[in-house]
Amino acid sequence: MKRRGFLFFCLATAAAATGAAAERPIVLASNEVYPLLYREGGQTTGFLFDILTEAARRAGIPIEIRLMPWARCIEETRTGEIDGVFVTFRTPERLPYLAFSSEPLMTQRMCFFTLAGSPIRYDGRLADLAPYRIGVLNKVSIGPAFDAAVRDGVLPNIEPANQPENLLRMLLANRVDLFVLHDLEGLGLLKRLGVADRVATLSPPLEEVPGYIAFTRQRDLSEQIVQFDTALERMRHDGTYRRVYDAYFL
């Protein structure tokens, strides 16, 4: 992995707050996911941290990023205790209490992970996985097709966990037969815990779904949503988004 730390990221937090010291920062939360968002040396870092910090700097919005379990991120955004949650799938169930940005923060490629050497195969038909115990993150939407299969009873053996590490431990302990995660999240987890040789990724990917920043509907944040959308769109247009991606994943 290339060395990270573009100069504007070092300055971004201070720059976003300049001239807005009296303004309450927008509080955005997500779960800790290496290498997307994680703690290192007592500081929060990661691909999404850099992207959001730069977007906030361009938008002139002071932000605070918190790391919390995913279920808590969703619940505290729903009640208005915090302002937003990321990276979030837009689903009909969430629309009554979450206001979604228009510009995706990233596209999430969801994949199945199982033990290396497992006889389990996946060819795109979810019904073939009905006999197996499948680990998922608690209150996380996997995508329209998977969510519908769970809701309709096509996949009856779902085992929730609060952290990606717990899903991996469940698999290694044979408490589930496979689990679902974003591919970059899953591969980063396997590498960080030194078990990449014990776990295989099934192909094809389950689904590719755009993920967004979602904001509470307990107060009007429509202006901030537009500002974040504009900043993210410009970052993609001028190549900033790609440069940050390459720094983490190439």
C-alpha positions as CSV (number, residue, x, y, z in Angstrom):
1,M,0.0,0.0,0.0
2,K,1.4,3.4,-0.9
3,R,2.1,5.9,1.8
4,R,-0.9,8.1,2.5
5,G,-1.2,11.6,3.9
6,F,-1.7,14.2,1.2
7,L,-1.0,17.6,2.6
8,F,-4.6,18.8,2.2
9,F,-5.8,16.0,4.5
10,C,-3.4,17.1,7.2
11,L,-4.9,20.6,7.0
12,A,-8.5,19.7,6.2
13,T,-10.0,19.5,9.7
14,A,-8.5,22.9,10.7
15,A,-9.5,24.5,7.4
16,A,-13.1,23.3,7.6
17,A,-13.4,24.8,11.0
18,T,-11.8,28.2,10.1
19,G,-14.4,30.9,10.2
20,A,-16.9,28.5,11.6
21,A,-15.6,27.9,15.1
22,A,-19.0,28.8,16.7
23,E,-20.9,26.4,14.3
24,R,-21.7,23.0,15.7
25,P,-19.9,20.4,13.6
26,I,-21.9,17.9,11.6
27,V,-21.5,14.5,13.4
28,L,-21.1,11.6,11.0
29,A,-20.6,8.0,12.2
30,S,-19.7,4.6,10.8
31,N,-18.3,1.4,12.0
32,E,-14.6,0.7,12.0
33,V,-13.6,-1.0,8.8
34,Y,-10.0,-1.5,7.7
35,P,-8.8,0.1,5.4
36,L,-11.9,2.2,4.9
37,L,-12.2,3.8,8.3
38,Y,-10.1,2.7,11.3
39,R,-7.9,3.8,14.2
40,E,-4.1,3.9,13.9
41,G,-1.8,5.4,16.5
42,G,-4.7,6.8,18.4
43,Q,-6.0,8.7,15.3
44,T,-8.8,8.0,12.9
45,T,-7.7,7.4,9.3
46,G,-8.7,5.5,6.2
47,F,-10.0,6.0,2.7
48,L,-13.4,7.2,3.7
49,F,-12.0,9.5,6.4
50,D,-9.8,11.2,3.8
51,I,-12.6,11.5,1.3
52,L,-15.1,12.9,3.8
53,T,-12.6,15.3,5.4
54,E,-11.7,16.7,2.0
55,A,-15.4,17.0,0.9
56,A,-16.2,18.8,4.2
57,R,-13.3,21.2,3.6
58,R,-14.5,22.0,0.1
59,A,-18.1,22.4,1.4
60,G,-17.0,24.6,4.3
61,I,-18.7,22.4,6.8
62,P,-17.0,21.4,10.1
63,I,-17.5,17.7,10.7
64,E,-16.8,15.2,13.5
65,I,-16.4,11.6,12.5
66,R,-17.2,8.9,15.1
67,L,-16.5,5.2,15.1
68,M,-19.4,3.1,16.6
69,P,-21.1,-0.3,16.0
70,W,-23.2,-0.1,12.9
71,A,-26.6,-0.7,14.6
72,R,-25.9,2.2,16.9
73,C,-24.9,4.4,14.0
74,I,-28.3,3.8,12.3
75,E,-30.3,4.2,15.5
76,E,-28.6,7.4,16.7
77,T,-29.1,8.9,13.2
78,R,-32.7,7.8,13.2
79,T,-33.4,9.5,16.6
80,G,-31.3,12.6,15.7
81,E,-28.7,12.1,18.4
82,I,-26.1,12.3,15.6
83,D,-26.4,13.9,12.2
84,G,-25.5,11.2,9.7
85,V,-24.3,7.7,9.0
86,F,-22.1,6.3,6.2
87,V,-21.8,4.2,4.0
88,T,-25.5,3.5,3.7
89,F,-27.7,1.8,1.1
90,R,-30.8,3.6,0.1
91,T,-33.7,1.3,1.0
92,P,-37.5,1.9,1.3
93,E,-37.4,1.0,4.9
94,R,-34.9,3.8,5.7
95,L,-36.4,6.6,3.7
96,P,-38.9,7.6,6.4
97,Y,-36.1,8.5,8.9
98,L,-33.0,9.0,6.7
99,A,-32.4,11.7,4.1
100,F,-29.9,10.4,1.5
101,S,-27.3,12.3,-0.5
102,S,-27.6,12.1,-4.2
103,E,-23.9,11.5,-4.9
104,P,-22.7,8.1,-3.9
105,L,-19.8,8.0,-1.4
106,M,-18.7,4.7,-2.9
107,T,-20.0,1.7,-4.7
108,Q,-19.9,-1.4,-2.5
109,R,-19.3,-4.7,-4.1
110,M,-20.8,-7.3,-1.7
111,C,-19.2,-10.8,-1.7
112,F,-19.6,-14.1,0.1
113,F,-16.6,-15.4,2.1
114,T,-16.2,-19.0,3.2
115,L,-13.5,-21.3,4.5
116,A,-10.8,-22.2,2.0
117,G,-11.5,-25.6,0.6
118,S,-15.2,-25.4,1.3
119,P,-17.5,-27.3,-1.1
120,I,-19.9,-24.3,-1.1
121,R,-20.3,-22.8,-4.6
122,Y,-22.2,-19.7,-5.7
123,D,-23.3,-19.0,-9.3
124,G,-25.6,-16.1,-8.7
125,R,-28.6,-18.1,-7.5
126,L,-29.3,-17.2,-3.9
127,A,-31.8,-20.0,-3.4
128,D,-28.8,-22.5,-3.7
129,L,-27.5,-21.1,-0.4
130,A,-30.7,-21.8,1.5
131,P,-29.2,-24.7,3.5
132,Y,-26.2,-22.7,4.8
133,R,-25.8,-20.5,7.8
134,I,-24.9,-17.0,6.6
135,G,-23.4,-14.3,8.8
136,V,-24.3,-10.7,8.2
137,L,-23.7,-7.4,10.1
138,N,-26.6,-6.5,12.3
139,K,-29.0,-4.0,10.7
140,V,-26.9,-3.8,7.5
141,S,-28.6,-3.8,4.2
142,I,-26.7,-6.2,1.8
143,G,-28.6,-5.0,-1.2
144,P,-32.0,-5.4,-2.8
145,A,-31.8,-9.0,-3.9
146,F,-30.3,-10.4,-0.7
147,D,-32.5,-8.3,1.5
148,A,-35.6,-9.6,-0.4
149,A,-34.4,-13.2,-0.1
150,V,-34.1,-12.9,3.6
151,R,-37.4,-11.1,4.0
152,D,-39.2,-13.8,1.8
153,G,-37.6,-16.7,3.6
154,V,-35.5,-17.8,0.7
155,L,-32.5,-17.6,3.0
156,P,-33.8,-18.7,6.4
157,N,-30.5,-19.2,8.3
158,I,-29.2,-15.7,8.9
159,E,-26.8,-15.1,11.8
160,P,-26.2,-11.4,12.8
161,A,-23.1,-10.0,14.3
162,N,-22.1,-6.5,15.4
163,Q,-18.6,-6.3,14.0
164,P,-16.8,-7.7,10.9
165,E,-14.3,-9.4,13.2
166,N,-17.1,-11.3,14.8
167,L,-18.3,-12.6,11.4
168,L,-14.8,-13.9,10.7
169,R,-14.5,-15.6,14.1
170,M,-17.9,-17.2,13.6
171,L,-16.7,-18.6,10.3
172,L,-13.4,-19.9,11.7
173,A,-15.3,-21.5,14.6
174,N,-17.8,-23.2,12.2
175,R,-20.7,-21.3,13.7
176,V,-21.6,-20.0,10.1
177,D,-20.8,-21.5,6.7
178,L,-20.2,-18.2,5.0
179,F,-20.6,-14.5,5.6
180,V,-21.2,-11.4,3.5
181,L,-19.1,-8.3,3.5
182,H,-17.9,-5.5,1.1
183,D,-15.0,-7.0,-0.8
184,L,-12.5,-4.4,0.3
185,E,-13.6,-4.6,3.9
186,G,-13.4,-8.4,3.9
187,L,-10.0,-8.6,2.2
188,G,-8.6,-5.9,4.4
189,L,-9.9,-7.8,7.5
190,L,-8.3,-11.1,6.4
191,K,-5.0,-9.4,5.7
192,R,-5.0,-7.5,9.0
193,L,-5.7,-10.6,11.1
194,G,-3.4,-12.8,9.1
195,V,-5.9,-15.4,7.9
196,A,-6.1,-14.7,4.2
197,D,-4.9,-18.3,3.4
198,R,-7.8,-19.7,5.5
199,V,-10.7,-17.9,3.8
200,A,-11.9,-17.8,0.2
201,T,-14.0,-15.3,-1.7
202,L,-16.8,-16.7,-3.7
203,S,-17.4,-15.5,-7.2
204,P,-19.4,-13.8,-8.7
205,P,-20.0,-10.9,-6.4
206,L,-23.4,-10.9,-4.8
207,E,-24.2,-7.4,-5.7
208,E,-22.8,-4.0,-6.5
209,V,-24.7,-1.3,-4.7
210,P,-24.0,2.5,-4.4
211,G,-23.6,3.6,-0.8
212,Y,-24.4,7.1,0.5
213,I,-24.1,9.4,3.4
214,A,-27.6,9.4,5.0
215,F,-28.7,12.2,7.3
216,T,-31.2,12.3,10.1
217,R,-34.7,13.7,9.3
218,Q,-35.0,15.0,12.8
219,R,-33.8,18.4,11.5
220,D,-33.4,20.1,8.2
221,L,-29.9,19.3,6.8
222,S,-30.9,19.7,3.1
223,E,-28.5,22.5,2.5
224,Q,-25.6,20.5,3.9
225,I,-26.6,17.5,1.8
226,V,-26.4,19.6,-1.4
227,Q,-23.0,20.9,-0.3
228,F,-21.6,17.4,0.3
229,D,-23.0,16.2,-3.1
230,T,-21.4,19.2,-4.9
231,A,-18.0,18.6,-3.2
232,L,-18.0,14.8,-4.0
233,E,-19.0,15.4,-7.6
234,R,-16.2,17.8,-8.1
235,M,-13.7,15.5,-6.4
236,R,-14.6,12.8,-8.9
237,H,-14.4,15.2,-11.8
238,D,-11.0,16.7,-10.9
239,G,-9.4,13.3,-10.1
240,T,-9.1,13.8,-6.3
241,Y,-11.3,10.8,-5.5
242,R,-9.3,8.5,-7.7
243,R,-6.0,9.6,-6.3
244,V,-7.1,8.9,-2.8
245,Y,-8.5,5.5,-3.8
246,D,-5.2,4.6,-5.5
247,A,-3.2,5.6,-2.4
248,Y,-5.1,3.0,-0.3
249,F,-5.8,0.2,-2.7
250,L,-3.1,0.0,-5.4
